[in-house]
């Protein structure tokens, strides 16, 4: 089968293209802004990627199916040609995955506002740790798997991120509605994706539809500490529910969580019985919960609640996912970290973890308002509360600010003013380069150890590796 991907360099699209190639299909695709890491992933898989869009390529390749990425819209020349000619069949990425892979598999679908990529990665690693060959499709770059996509054995589970974002410009249903869950993980539910959902009630509605897809012989693995998730579970009486968290009402509990520079320590209990003690490198209670959720799903998929048979030893050496609390440089005076966080809750949790890990370091948080929600005033109140855990905060320019009305745009100056009132060194920067210089000024000559963490779901203008390089050069000069 010949498959052509429109918007192939998105993380999910690119990994899906690699997966289709591995299954024996002939794969090509097009995108704008073809750059690493996904361009490297695609090249290593032997997939031709074209810069820009030209209908002549479609006519020449003559695909059996065209996958239309959800970042594309009307006006794209290849889309308009497809709609005008109806020359080739087309559909969304979730449609392709449902029809070509998921229909034949036991699917573990990882959903929630935060933690999907890490939890899906942990789940795939744990399944491999039991001697299985799971399939997986991960919307990121896992550091402990050969790639972000693998077909695996049909007899073993398939792990996939259940994104609540829309499927395509012609299909506004959430992606996870297509994904046929045998086991559904719901880690947390908050308001996000303001371009898709009107409010939290709208988000809850799509998650409630997702829950209705879980069969009688399936499972819902749920964050037992999340109030919104608890509300969603109230009407669910058609399948099994396993709650995971720190609360005493949870079936799988995280107990005695502690975190230091050396790592995190916690115990996993099942129905009051100690299962395992975990010591690992990943930061934060939120990642401990990700691990507990993944372990629960793995046990249910293989052993039908036989948790005592679950081998968790692989957790001891896991490194996680690129751009998730990823340490780019560290010495005894300077640490530079990159994080994908762009929601206030994720930012606050990461800063809390960093304060526990680096108690003697002053922490500078640099935030890029880039996501479709973070660019707006939706988080105007919540962002200052999240950033106040840092010692200094620099906010970059709002991405594509000209596309938003002034009264609907995030006011970075107002956030900086609020943080200054709480005795933080804060600034709203006009350019990303100004963020770089402000961060370096706090770090370069300080008599105290300094940590700088960048929060962005984009490239932050390329300044993140630049600061890491400066810190590394300064470290060498002290050596």
C-alpha positions as a Markdown table, in Angstrom:
| # | Residue | x | y | z |
|---|---|---|---|---|
| 1 | Unk | 0.0 | 0.0 | 0.0 |
| 2 | Unk | 1.2 | 3.5 | -0.9 |
| 3 | Unk | 0.6 | 6.0 | 1.9 |
| 4 | Unk | 1.3 | 9.8 | 1.7 |
| 5 | Unk | 1.5 | 11.9 | 4.8 |
| 6 | Unk | 0.4 | 15.6 | 4.7 |
| 7 | Unk | 2.2 | 17.2 | 7.6 |
| 8 | Unk | 4.6 | 14.3 | 8.1 |
| 9 | Unk | 7.0 | 16.1 | 10.5 |
| 10 | Unk | 4.6 | 16.3 | 13.4 |
| 11 | Unk | 5.8 | 13.9 | 16.2 |
| 12 | Unk | 2.8 | 11.6 | 16.0 |
| 13 | Unk | 2.6 | 11.8 | 12.2 |
| 14 | Unk | 6.3 | 11.1 | 11.8 |
| 15 | Unk | 6.3 | 8.2 | 14.1 |
| 16 | Unk | 3.2 | 6.8 | 12.5 |
| 17 | Unk | 4.9 | 7.1 | 9.1 |
| 18 | Unk | 7.9 | 5.1 | 10.4 |
| 19 | Unk | 5.4 | 2.5 | 11.8 |
| 20 | Unk | 3.7 | 2.1 | 8.4 |
| 21 | Unk | 7.1 | 1.8 | 6.7 |
| 22 | Unk | 8.1 | -0.9 | 9.1 |
| 23 | Unk | 4.8 | -2.8 | 8.3 |
| 24 | Unk | 5.9 | -2.9 | 4.6 |
| 25 | Unk | 4.0 | 0.0 | 3.1 |
| 26 | Unk | 5.6 | 2.5 | 0.7 |
| 27 | Unk | 5.6 | 5.8 | 2.5 |
| 28 | Unk | 6.3 | 9.4 | 1.5 |
| 29 | Unk | 5.2 | 12.8 | 2.9 |
| 30 | Unk | 5.4 | 16.6 | 2.8 |
| 31 | Unk | 5.7 | 19.4 | 5.3 |
| 32 | Unk | 7.0 | 22.9 | 5.9 |
| 33 | Unk | 9.9 | 23.5 | 8.3 |
| 34 | Unk | 11.5 | 20.1 | 7.9 |
| 35 | Unk | 14.1 | 19.9 | 10.7 |
| 36 | Unk | 15.4 | 17.6 | 13.5 |
| 37 | Unk | 14.6 | 15.6 | 15.4 |
| 38 | Unk | 11.8 | 14.2 | 13.3 |
| 39 | Unk | 13.5 | 14.8 | 10.0 |
| 40 | Unk | 16.4 | 12.6 | 11.2 |
| 41 | Unk | 14.0 | 9.9 | 12.4 |
| 42 | Unk | 12.3 | 9.9 | 9.0 |
| 43 | Unk | 15.5 | 9.9 | 7.1 |
| 44 | Unk | 16.9 | 7.0 | 9.1 |
| 45 | Unk | 13.7 | 5.0 | 8.2 |
| 46 | Unk | 14.3 | 5.7 | 4.5 |
| 47 | Unk | 11.2 | 7.9 | 4.0 |
| 48 | Unk | 11.3 | 10.6 | 1.4 |
| 49 | Unk | 10.1 | 13.9 | 2.8 |
| 50 | Unk | 9.3 | 16.9 | 0.6 |
| 51 | Unk | 9.6 | 20.6 | 1.7 |
| 52 | Unk | 6.4 | 22.5 | 0.9 |
| 53 | Unk | 3.3 | 21.3 | -0.8 |
| 54 | Unk | 2.8 | 20.6 | -4.5 |
| 55 | Unk | -0.1 | 18.6 | -6.0 |
| 56 | Unk | 2.1 | 17.3 | -8.8 |
| 57 | Unk | 3.8 | 15.0 | -6.2 |
| 58 | Unk | 0.5 | 13.4 | -5.4 |
| 59 | Unk | -0.2 | 12.8 | -9.1 |
| 60 | Unk | 3.2 | 11.3 | -9.6 |
| 61 | Unk | 3.2 | 9.1 | -6.4 |
| 62 | Unk | -0.4 | 8.0 | -6.8 |
| 63 | Unk | -1.0 | 6.9 | -3.2 |
| 64 | Unk | -3.6 | 4.5 | -2.1 |
| 65 | Unk | -4.3 | 6.7 | 0.9 |
| 66 | Unk | -3.5 | 10.2 | 2.0 |
| 67 | Unk | -3.1 | 10.9 | 5.7 |
| 68 | Unk | -4.1 | 14.5 | 6.5 |
| 69 | Unk | -2.5 | 15.8 | 9.6 |
| 70 | Unk | -4.6 | 17.8 | 12.0 |
| 71 | Unk | -2.2 | 20.8 | 11.7 |
| 72 | Unk | -3.3 | 21.3 | 8.1 |
| 73 | Unk | -6.4 | 23.2 | 6.9 |
| 74 | Unk | -8.3 | 24.5 | 3.9 |
| 75 | Unk | -6.1 | 26.5 | 1.6 |
| 76 | Unk | -3.3 | 24.0 | 1.5 |
| 77 | Unk | -2.6 | 23.3 | -2.2 |
| 78 | Unk | -2.5 | 19.6 | -1.9 |
| 79 | Unk | -5.7 | 19.5 | 0.2 |
| 80 | Unk | -7.5 | 21.7 | -2.3 |
| 81 | Unk | -6.4 | 19.5 | -5.2 |
| 82 | Unk | -7.6 | 16.3 | -3.3 |
| 83 | Unk | -11.0 | 17.9 | -2.6 |
| 84 | Unk | -11.4 | 19.1 | -6.2 |
| 85 | Unk | -10.3 | 15.9 | -7.9 |
| 86 | Unk | -11.2 | 13.2 | -5.5 |
| 87 | Unk | -8.3 | 11.3 | -7.2 |
| 88 | Unk | -7.2 | 9.4 | -4.1 |
| 89 | Unk | -8.7 | 8.3 | -0.8 |
| 90 | Unk | -7.9 | 10.4 | 2.2 |
| 91 | Unk | -8.5 | 10.5 | 5.9 |
| 92 | Unk | -7.1 | 11.4 | 9.3 |
| 93 | Unk | -4.2 | 9.8 | 11.2 |
| 94 | Unk | -6.5 | 8.3 | 13.8 |
| 95 | Unk | -8.6 | 6.7 | 11.1 |
| 96 | Unk | -5.5 | 5.1 | 9.5 |
| 97 | Unk | -4.3 | 3.8 | 12.9 |
| 98 | Unk | -7.8 | 2.4 | 13.8 |
| 99 | Unk | -8.2 | 0.6 | 10.4 |
| 100 | Unk | -4.6 | -0.7 | 9.9 |
| 101 | Unk | -3.4 | -1.5 | 13.4 |
| 102 | Unk | -5.7 | -1.0 | 16.4 |
| 103 | Unk | -8.7 | -3.0 | 15.2 |
| 104 | Unk | -6.7 | -6.2 | 15.7 |
| 105 | Unk | -5.0 | -5.4 | 19.0 |
| 106 | Unk | -5.5 | -5.2 | 22.7 |
| 107 | Unk | -5.0 | -1.4 | 23.0 |
| 108 | Unk | -3.7 | 0.5 | 26.0 |
| 109 | Unk | -4.8 | 4.1 | 25.4 |
| 110 | Unk | -3.1 | 6.7 | 27.6 |
| 111 | Unk | -5.2 | 9.8 | 28.0 |
| 112 | Unk | -5.1 | 12.9 | 30.1 |
| 113 | Unk | -4.1 | 16.6 | 30.0 |
| 114 | Unk | -0.6 | 15.9 | 31.3 |
| 115 | Unk | 1.8 | 12.9 | 31.2 |
| 116 | Unk | 0.6 | 11.0 | 28.2 |
| 117 | Unk | 4.0 | 10.7 | 26.5 |
| 118 | Unk | 5.9 | 9.7 | 29.6 |
| 119 | Unk | 3.2 | 7.2 | 30.8 |
| 120 | Unk | 3.0 | 5.6 | 27.3 |
| 121 | Unk | 6.7 | 5.2 | 27.2 |
| 122 | Unk | 6.8 | 3.7 | 30.7 |
| 123 | Unk | 4.1 | 1.3 | 29.7 |
| 124 | Unk | 5.9 | 0.1 | 26.6 |
| 125 | Unk | 9.1 | -0.3 | 28.6 |
| 126 | Unk | 7.4 | -2.3 | 31.4 |
| 127 | Unk | 5.8 | -4.6 | 28.8 |
| 128 | Unk | 9.2 | -5.2 | 27.3 |
| 129 | Unk | 10.5 | -5.8 | 30.8 |
| 130 | Unk | 8.0 | -8.7 | 31.1 |
| 131 | Unk | 9.6 | -10.3 | 28.0 |
| 132 | Unk | 6.8 | -9.1 | 25.7 |
| 133 | Unk | 7.0 | -7.4 | 22.3 |
| 134 | Unk | 4.4 | -4.6 | 22.6 |
| 135 | Unk | 3.5 | -2.3 | 19.8 |
| 136 | Unk | 3.6 | 1.4 | 20.5 |
| 137 | Unk | 3.1 | 4.8 | 19.1 |
| 138 | Unk | 4.5 | 7.6 | 21.2 |
| 139 | Unk | 4.2 | 11.4 | 20.6 |
| 140 | Unk | 7.7 | 12.1 | 21.6 |
| 141 | Unk | 11.3 | 10.8 | 21.5 |
| 142 | Unk | 11.7 | 8.2 | 24.2 |
| 143 | Unk | 15.2 | 7.8 | 25.6 |
| 144 | Unk | 14.8 | 4.1 | 26.6 |
| 145 | Unk | 13.2 | 2.7 | 23.4 |
| 146 | Unk | 14.8 | 2.3 | 19.9 |
| 147 | Unk | 12.2 | 4.7 | 18.4 |
| 148 | Unk | 8.8 | 6.3 | 19.1 |
| 149 | Unk | 7.0 | 3.7 | 17.0 |
| 150 | Unk | 7.0 | -0.1 | 16.8 |
| 151 | Unk | 4.5 | -2.6 | 15.5 |
| 152 | Unk | 5.3 | -5.4 | 17.9 |
| 153 | Unk | 3.7 | -8.8 | 18.0 |
| 154 | Unk | 0.0 | -8.9 | 17.3 |
| 155 | Unk | -0.5 | -11.2 | 20.4 |
| 156 | Unk | 0.9 | -8.4 | 22.7 |
| 157 | Unk | -0.7 | -5.1 | 23.6 |
| 158 | Unk | -0.4 | -1.9 | 21.6 |
| 159 | Unk | 0.3 | 1.3 | 23.6 |
| 160 | Unk | -0.8 | 4.6 | 22.2 |
| 161 | Unk | -1.2 | 8.1 | 23.4 |
| 162 | Unk | -4.9 | 9.1 | 23.5 |
| 163 | Unk | -4.8 | 12.7 | 22.6 |
| 164 | Unk | -8.0 | 14.7 | 23.2 |
| 165 | Unk | -7.0 | 17.1 | 20.4 |
| 166 | Unk | -9.0 | 17.0 | 17.1 |
| 167 | Unk | -8.4 | 14.4 | 14.4 |
| 168 | Unk | -8.4 | 16.6 | 11.2 |
| 169 | Unk | -9.9 | 19.8 | 9.8 |
| 170 | Unk | -12.9 | 17.7 | 8.7 |
| 171 | Unk | -13.1 | 15.5 | 11.8 |
| 172 | Unk | -13.3 | 17.6 | 15.0 |
| 173 | Unk | -13.7 | 14.5 | 17.3 |
| 174 | Unk | -10.8 | 13.9 | 19.7 |
| 175 | Unk | -8.2 | 11.4 | 18.4 |
| 176 | Unk | -8.9 | 9.0 | 21.2 |
| 177 | Unk | -12.4 | 8.4 | 20.0 |
| 178 | Unk | -10.9 | 6.3 | 17.2 |
| 179 | Unk | -8.6 | 4.2 | 19.3 |
| 180 | Unk | -10.6 | 1.2 | 20.5 |
| 181 | Unk | -9.3 | 1.0 | 24.1 |
| 182 | Unk | -9.1 | -2.3 | 25.9 |
| 183 | Unk | -7.5 | -0.5 | 28.8 |
| 184 | Unk | -8.0 | 3.3 | 29.1 |
| 185 | Unk | -5.7 | 5.3 | 31.3 |
| 186 | Unk | -6.9 | 8.7 | 32.4 |
| 187 | Unk | -4.2 | 10.6 | 34.3 |
| 188 | Unk | -5.9 | 14.0 | 34.8 |
| 189 | Unk | -8.4 | 16.3 | 33.1 |
| 190 | Unk | -8.0 | 20.0 | 33.0 |
| 191 | Unk | -9.0 | 22.8 | 30.6 |
| 192 | Unk | -6.6 | 23.1 | 27.7 |
| 193 | Unk | -6.7 | 23.5 | 23.9 |
| 194 | Unk | -8.8 | 26.6 | 23.8 |
| 195 | Unk | -8.9 | 26.4 | 20.0 |
| 196 | Unk | -10.8 | 23.2 | 20.3 |
| 197 | Unk | -12.8 | 23.3 | 23.5 |
| 198 | Unk | -15.0 | 26.0 | 24.9 |
| 199 | Unk | -14.5 | 25.3 | 28.6 |
| 200 | Unk | -13.8 | 22.5 | 31.1 |
| 201 | Unk | -17.3 | 21.1 | 30.6 |
| 202 | Unk | -16.6 | 20.7 | 26.9 |
| 203 | Unk | -13.3 | 18.8 | 27.7 |
| 204 | Unk | -15.2 | 16.6 | 30.2 |
| 205 | Unk | -17.7 | 15.7 | 27.5 |
| 206 | Unk | -15.1 | 14.3 | 25.1 |
| 207 | Unk | -13.5 | 12.3 | 27.9 |
| 208 | Unk | -16.9 | 10.9 | 28.9 |
| 209 | Unk | -17.4 | 9.8 | 25.3 |
| 210 | Unk | -13.9 | 8.1 | 25.4 |
| 211 | Unk | -14.9 | 6.2 | 28.6 |
| 212 | Unk | -18.0 | 4.8 | 26.8 |
| 213 | Unk | -15.7 | 3.0 | 24.4 |
| 214 | Unk | -14.2 | 0.7 | 27.1 |
| 215 | Unk | -15.7 | -2.8 | 26.8 |
| 216 | Unk | -17.1 | -4.8 | 29.7 |
| 217 | Unk | -14.0 | -7.0 | 29.8 |
| 218 | Unk | -11.7 | -4.0 | 29.8 |
| 219 | Unk | -10.4 | -1.6 | 32.4 |
| 220 | Unk | -10.2 | 2.1 | 33.3 |
| 221 | Unk | -7.0 | 2.9 | 35.1 |
| 222 | Unk | -7.8 | 6.3 | 36.7 |
| 223 | Unk | -6.0 | 9.0 | 38.7 |
| 224 | Unk | -7.8 | 8.5 | 42.0 |
| 225 | Unk | -6.6 | 11.9 | 43.3 |
| 226 | Unk | -8.1 | 14.0 | 40.5 |
| 227 | Unk | -11.5 | 15.5 | 41.3 |
| 228 | Unk | -12.5 | 15.9 | 37.6 |
| 229 | Unk | -11.6 | 12.3 | 36.9 |
| 230 | Unk | -13.7 | 11.2 | 39.9 |
| 231 | Unk | -16.7 | 13.1 | 38.5 |
| 232 | Unk | -16.2 | 11.5 | 35.1 |
| 233 | Unk | -16.2 | 8.0 | 36.7 |
| 234 | Unk | -19.4 | 8.4 | 38.6 |
| 235 | Unk | -21.7 | 7.0 | 35.9 |
| 236 | Unk | -19.3 | 4.3 | 34.7 |
| 237 | Unk | -20.9 | 1.0 | 35.6 |
| 238 | Unk | -20.1 | -1.0 | 32.4 |
| 239 | Unk | -16.4 | -1.9 | 33.0 |
| 240 | Unk | -13.8 | -2.3 | 35.7 |
| 241 | Unk | -12.2 | 0.7 | 37.4 |
| 242 | Unk | -8.8 | 0.7 | 39.1 |
| 243 | Unk | -7.9 | 3.9 | 40.9 |
| 244 | Unk | -4.2 | 4.9 | 41.4 |
| 245 | Unk | -2.8 | 7.7 | 43.6 |
| 246 | Unk | -1.8 | 8.7 | 47.1 |
| 247 | Unk | -5.3 | 8.7 | 48.7 |
| 248 | Unk | -6.3 | 5.8 | 51.0 |
| 249 | Unk | -9.3 | 5.1 | 48.8 |
| 250 | Unk | -7.0 | 4.2 | 45.8 |
| 251 | Unk | -6.5 | 0.5 | 44.8 |
| 252 | Unk | -2.9 | 1.1 | 43.8 |
| 253 | Unk | -1.2 | 3.6 | 46.2 |
| 254 | Unk | 2.0 | 5.6 | 46.1 |
| 255 | Unk | 3.3 | 5.7 | 49.6 |
| 256 | Unk | 6.3 | 7.4 | 51.3 |
| 257 | Unk | 7.3 | 9.5 | 48.3 |
| 258 | Unk | 10.6 | 11.3 | 48.8 |
| 259 | Unk | 12.9 | 13.2 | 46.4 |
| 260 | Unk | 16.5 | 14.3 | 46.6 |
| 261 | Unk | 19.3 | 15.2 | 44.1 |
| 262 | Unk | 20.0 | 11.5 | 43.8 |
| 263 | Unk | 16.5 | 10.6 | 42.6 |
| 264 | Unk | 13.1 | 9.7 | 43.9 |
| 265 | Unk | 11.9 | 7.0 | 46.3 |
| 266 | Unk | 8.4 | 5.6 | 46.8 |
| 267 | Unk | 6.5 | 2.4 | 47.6 |
| 268 | Unk | 3.7 | 0.9 | 45.5 |
| 269 | Unk | 0.9 | -0.8 | 47.5 |
| 270 | Unk | -2.0 | -2.8 | 46.1 |
| 271 | Unk | -5.1 | -3.0 | 48.3 |
| 272 | Unk | -3.0 | -2.4 | 51.4 |
| 273 | Unk | -0.1 | -4.8 | 50.5 |
| 274 | Unk | 3.4 | -3.6 | 49.6 |
| 275 | Unk | 4.2 | -4.6 | 46.1 |
| 276 | Unk | 7.5 | -2.9 | 45.4 |
| 277 | Unk | 9.9 | -0.2 | 46.6 |
| 278 | Unk | 11.1 | 2.0 | 43.7 |
| 279 | Unk | 14.2 | 4.1 | 43.5 |
| 280 | Unk | 14.6 | 5.8 | 40.2 |
| 281 | Unk | 15.9 | 8.9 | 38.4 |
| 282 | Unk | 12.7 | 10.5 | 37.1 |
| 283 | Unk | 11.6 | 13.6 | 39.0 |
| 284 | Unk | 8.4 | 14.4 | 40.8 |
| 285 | Unk | 5.4 | 12.8 | 42.4 |
| 286 | Unk | 3.7 | 13.3 | 39.0 |
| 287 | Unk | 6.2 | 10.8 | 37.4 |
| 288 | Unk | 5.7 | 8.4 | 40.3 |
| 289 | Unk | 2.0 | 8.5 | 39.5 |
| 290 | Unk | 2.8 | 8.0 | 35.8 |
| 291 | Unk | 4.8 | 4.9 | 36.7 |
| 292 | Unk | 2.1 | 3.5 | 39.0 |
| 293 | Unk | -0.5 | 4.0 | 36.2 |
| 294 | Unk | 1.7 | 2.3 | 33.7 |
| 295 | Unk | 2.5 | -0.6 | 36.0 |
| 296 | Unk | -1.2 | -1.1 | 36.7 |
| 297 | Unk | -2.1 | -1.1 | 33.0 |
| 298 | Unk | 0.7 | -3.6 | 32.3 |
| 299 | Unk | -0.4 | -5.9 | 35.1 |
| 300 | Unk | -4.0 | -5.8 | 34.0 |
| 301 | Unk | -3.1 | -6.4 | 30.3 |
| 302 | Unk | -1.0 | -9.5 | 31.1 |
| 303 | Unk | -1.9 | -11.0 | 34.4 |
| 304 | Unk | -5.5 | -9.9 | 35.2 |
| 305 | Unk | -4.6 | -8.2 | 38.4 |
| 306 | Unk | -1.7 | -10.5 | 39.2 |
| 307 | Unk | 0.4 | -7.6 | 40.4 |
| 308 | Unk | 2.8 | -9.8 | 42.3 |
| 309 | Unk | 4.0 | -11.2 | 39.0 |
| 310 | Unk | 5.0 | -7.8 | 37.6 |
| 311 | Unk | 8.7 | -7.2 | 37.2 |
| 312 | Unk | 9.4 | -3.5 | 37.8 |
| 313 | Unk | 13.2 | -3.7 | 37.8 |
| 314 | Unk | 13.4 | -1.8 | 34.5 |
| 315 | Unk | 12.2 | 1.4 | 36.2 |
| 316 | Unk | 15.5 | 1.6 | 38.1 |
| 317 | Unk | 17.4 | 2.7 | 34.9 |
| 318 | Unk | 14.7 | 4.5 | 32.9 |
| 319 | Unk | 15.6 | 8.0 | 31.6 |
| 320 | Unk | 12.2 | 9.1 | 30.3 |
| 321 | Unk | 11.5 | 11.2 | 27.3 |
| 322 | Unk | 13.4 | 13.9 | 25.5 |
| 323 | Unk | 12.3 | 17.4 | 26.5 |
| 324 | Unk | 10.5 | 16.2 | 29.7 |
| 325 | Unk | 12.6 | 17.6 | 32.6 |
| 326 | Unk | 15.7 | 16.8 | 30.4 |
| 327 | Unk | 19.0 | 17.9 | 31.9 |
| 328 | Unk | 21.0 | 19.5 | 29.1 |
| 329 | Unk | 24.0 | 20.5 | 31.3 |
| 330 | Unk | 24.9 | 20.1 | 35.0 |
| 331 | Unk | 27.8 | 20.8 | 37.2 |
| 332 | Unk | 28.0 | 21.9 | 40.9 |
| 333 | Unk | 27.4 | 25.5 | 40.0 |
| 334 | Unk | 25.0 | 25.5 | 37.0 |
| 335 | Unk | 22.2 | 23.3 | 35.7 |
| 336 | Unk | 20.2 | 23.8 | 32.5 |
| 337 | Unk | 17.0 | 21.9 | 32.0 |
| 338 | Unk | 14.5 | 21.8 | 29.1 |
| 339 | Unk | 10.8 | 20.9 | 29.7 |
| 340 | Unk | 7.8 | 20.6 | 27.4 |
| 341 | Unk | 5.5 | 22.1 | 30.1 |
| 342 | Unk | 3.2 | 24.7 | 28.8 |
| 343 | Unk | 0.2 | 24.3 | 31.2 |
| 344 | Unk | 0.4 | 26.0 | 34.7 |
| 345 | Unk | -0.2 | 22.7 | 36.5 |
| 346 | Unk | 2.7 | 21.0 | 34.7 |
| 347 | Unk | 5.0 | 24.0 | 35.3 |
| 348 | Unk | 4.1 | 24.1 | 39.0 |
| 349 | Unk | 4.7 | 20.4 | 39.5 |
| 350 | Unk | 8.1 | 20.5 | 37.7 |
| 351 | Unk | 9.2 | 23.5 | 39.8 |
| 352 | Unk | 8.2 | 21.8 | 43.0 |
| 353 | Unk | 10.2 | 18.8 | 42.0 |
| 354 | Unk | 13.3 | 20.9 | 41.0 |
| 355 | Unk | 13.2 | 22.6 | 44.4 |
| 356 | Unk | 13.3 | 19.2 | 46.1 |
| 357 | Unk | 16.1 | 18.0 | 43.9 |
| 358 | Unk | 18.2 | 21.1 | 43.9 |
| 359 | Unk | 17.6 | 22.7 | 47.3 |
| 360 | Unk | 20.7 | 24.9 | 47.3 |
| 361 | Unk | 20.2 | 26.3 | 43.8 |
| 362 | Unk | 18.4 | 29.5 | 42.8 |
| 363 | Unk | 15.9 | 28.6 | 40.1 |
| 364 | Unk | 15.2 | 30.7 | 37.0 |
| 365 | Unk | 12.1 | 29.8 | 35.0 |
| 366 | Unk | 11.9 | 30.9 | 31.4 |
| 367 | Unk | 8.5 | 30.5 | 29.8 |
| 368 | Unk | 7.5 | 30.7 | 26.1 |
| 369 | Unk | 3.8 | 31.5 | 25.6 |
| 370 | Unk | 3.5 | 29.3 | 22.5 |
| 371 | Unk | 0.7 | 26.8 | 22.7 |
| 372 | Unk | -2.7 | 27.8 | 21.4 |
| 373 | Unk | -4.0 | 28.1 | 25.0 |
| 374 | Unk | -0.8 | 29.6 | 26.6 |
| 375 | Unk | -0.9 | 32.4 | 24.0 |
| 376 | Unk | -4.3 | 33.6 | 25.3 |
| 377 | Unk | -5.4 | 35.1 | 28.5 |
| 378 | Unk | -7.0 | 31.8 | 29.7 |
| 379 | Unk | -4.0 | 31.2 | 32.0 |
| 380 | Unk | -3.5 | 34.8 | 33.0 |
| 381 | Unk | -4.2 | 34.1 | 36.6 |
| 382 | Unk | -2.8 | 30.6 | 36.9 |
| 383 | Unk | 0.6 | 31.3 | 35.3 |
| 384 | Unk | 1.8 | 33.7 | 38.0 |
| 385 | Unk | 0.8 | 31.2 | 40.7 |
| 386 | Unk | 2.8 | 28.5 | 38.9 |
| 387 | Unk | 5.9 | 30.6 | 38.3 |
| 388 | Unk | 6.1 | 32.0 | 41.8 |
| 389 | Unk | 7.8 | 28.8 | 42.9 |
| 390 | Unk | 10.9 | 30.0 | 41.1 |
| 391 | Unk | 13.4 | 32.7 | 42.2 |
| 392 | Unk | 13.4 | 34.5 | 38.9 |
| 393 | Unk | 11.1 | 34.3 | 35.9 |
| 394 | Unk | 11.5 | 35.5 | 32.3 |
| 395 | Unk | 8.5 | 35.4 | 29.9 |
| 396 | Unk | 9.2 | 35.4 | 26.2 |
| 397 | Unk | 7.1 | 37.1 | 23.6 |
| 398 | Unk | 3.7 | 35.7 | 22.8 |
| 399 | Unk | 4.0 | 33.4 | 19.8 |
| 400 | Unk | 2.1 | 34.8 | 16.7 |
| 401 | Unk | 0.8 | 37.6 | 18.9 |
| 402 | Unk | -0.5 | 39.4 | 15.8 |
| 403 | Unk | -3.1 | 36.6 | 15.4 |
| 404 | Unk | -4.8 | 37.5 | 18.7 |
| 405 | Unk | -6.8 | 40.5 | 19.7 |
| 406 | Unk | -5.0 | 42.5 | 22.4 |
| 407 | Unk | -7.8 | 41.8 | 25.0 |
| 408 | Unk | -7.6 | 38.0 | 24.3 |
| 409 | Unk | -3.8 | 37.8 | 24.4 |
| 410 | Unk | -1.7 | 36.7 | 27.4 |
| 411 | Unk | -0.4 | 39.9 | 29.2 |
| 412 | Unk | 3.3 | 39.0 | 30.0 |
| 413 | Unk | 3.9 | 42.4 | 31.5 |
| 414 | Unk | 1.1 | 41.9 | 34.0 |
| 415 | Unk | 2.5 | 38.5 | 35.0 |
| 416 | Unk | 6.0 | 40.0 | 35.5 |
| 417 | Unk | 4.5 | 42.8 | 37.6 |
| 418 | Unk | 2.6 | 40.3 | 39.8 |
| 419 | Unk | 5.8 | 38.2 | 40.3 |
| 420 | Unk | 7.8 | 41.3 | 41.2 |
| 421 | Unk | 5.3 | 42.0 | 44.0 |
| 422 | Unk | 6.2 | 38.6 | 45.4 |
| 423 | Unk | 9.9 | 39.5 | 45.4 |
| 424 | Unk | 10.8 | 37.5 | 42.3 |
| 425 | Unk | 13.2 | 38.9 | 39.7 |
| 426 | Unk | 10.8 | 38.9 | 36.7 |
| 427 | Unk | 10.7 | 40.4 | 33.3 |
| 428 | Unk | 8.5 | 40.2 | 30.2 |
| 429 | Unk | 11.0 | 40.1 | 27.3 |
| 430 | Unk | 10.4 | 41.5 | 23.9 |
| 431 | Unk | 12.4 | 38.8 | 22.1 |
| 432 | Unk | 13.6 | 35.3 | 22.8 |
| 433 | Unk | 17.2 | 36.5 | 22.6 |
| 434 | Unk | 16.4 | 38.9 | 25.5 |
| 435 | Unk | 15.3 | 35.9 | 27.5 |
| 436 | Unk | 18.6 | 34.2 | 26.7 |
| 437 | Unk | 20.6 | 37.2 | 27.9 |
| 438 | Unk | 18.5 | 37.7 | 31.0 |
| 439 | Unk | 18.9 | 34.0 | 32.0 |
| 440 | Unk | 22.6 | 34.1 | 31.4 |
| 441 | Unk | 23.0 | 37.3 | 33.5 |
| 442 | Unk | 21.4 | 35.5 | 36.5 |
| 443 | Unk | 23.7 | 32.5 | 36.0 |
| 444 | Unk | 27.1 | 33.6 | 34.9 |
| 445 | Unk | 28.5 | 35.5 | 37.8 |
| 446 | Unk | 26.3 | 34.4 | 40.7 |
| 447 | Unk | 28.0 | 33.4 | 43.9 |
| 448 | Unk | 25.2 | 30.9 | 44.4 |
| 449 | Unk | 24.4 | 27.7 | 42.4 |
| 450 | Unk | 22.0 | 28.5 | 39.6 |
| 451 | Unk | 19.5 | 26.3 | 37.8 |
| 452 | Unk | 17.6 | 27.5 | 34.6 |
| 453 | Unk | 14.6 | 25.6 | 33.3 |
| 454 | Unk | 13.0 | 26.4 | 30.0 |
| 455 | Unk | 9.2 | 25.7 | 29.6 |
| 456 | Unk | 8.1 | 25.5 | 26.0 |
| 457 | Unk | 6.2 | 23.2 | 23.6 |
| 458 | Unk | 8.3 | 24.7 | 20.8 |
| 459 | Unk | 11.9 | 25.7 | 20.1 |
| 460 | Unk | 12.0 | 28.9 | 22.1 |
| 461 | Unk | 13.8 | 30.6 | 19.2 |
| 462 | Unk | 16.7 | 28.2 | 19.5 |
| 463 | Unk | 18.0 | 29.8 | 22.7 |
| 464 | Unk | 17.8 | 26.7 | 24.9 |
| 465 | Unk | 20.9 | 24.9 | 23.5 |
| 466 | Unk | 22.7 | 28.2 | 23.4 |
| 467 | Unk | 22.4 | 28.7 | 27.2 |
| 468 | Unk | 23.4 | 25.1 | 27.8 |
| 469 | Unk | 26.5 | 25.7 | 25.6 |
| 470 | Unk | 27.4 | 28.8 | 27.6 |
| 471 | Unk | 27.0 | 27.0 | 30.9 |
| 472 | Unk | 29.2 | 24.2 | 29.6 |
| 473 | Unk | 32.0 | 26.6 | 28.5 |
| 474 | Unk | 31.8 | 28.3 | 31.9 |
| 475 | Unk | 32.1 | 24.9 | 33.5 |
| 476 | Unk | 35.2 | 24.1 | 31.5 |
| 477 | Unk | 36.9 | 27.4 | 32.5 |
| 478 | Unk | 36.4 | 26.4 | 36.2 |
| 479 | Unk | 37.8 | 22.9 | 35.7 |
